[in-house]
């Protein structure tokens, strides 16, 4: 596991990662053979281009708003919402405004 997961005490997810101008910032909280948990902060207008993954991915929106496209469907998601991106289906993401998310990917 990464160092962050060994730290004691609670973590405020929204405060655990900061926005940077014109950038996507990530912070891996857990990385094991079984999967990963990663925080992301997207500046307004930043994107992840279309791609696929061999595993389901759970997006939990912590702050802001984004559009997530899965196949041909586009979903608007905001703080407090979550969305599952199914394995092997093309998906992409665009920050409508500054946007933070927790991405959980289970491999096993």
Beta strands, then each sheet from edge to edge (+ up, - down):
strand 1: 24-32
strand 2: 35-42
strand 3: 47-51
strand 4: 57-70
strand 5: 73-78
strand 6: 82-85
strand 7: 91-106
sheet 1: 1+ 2- 7+ 3-
sheet 2: 1+ 2- 7+ 4- 5+
sheet 3: 1+ 2- 7+ 4- 6+
end
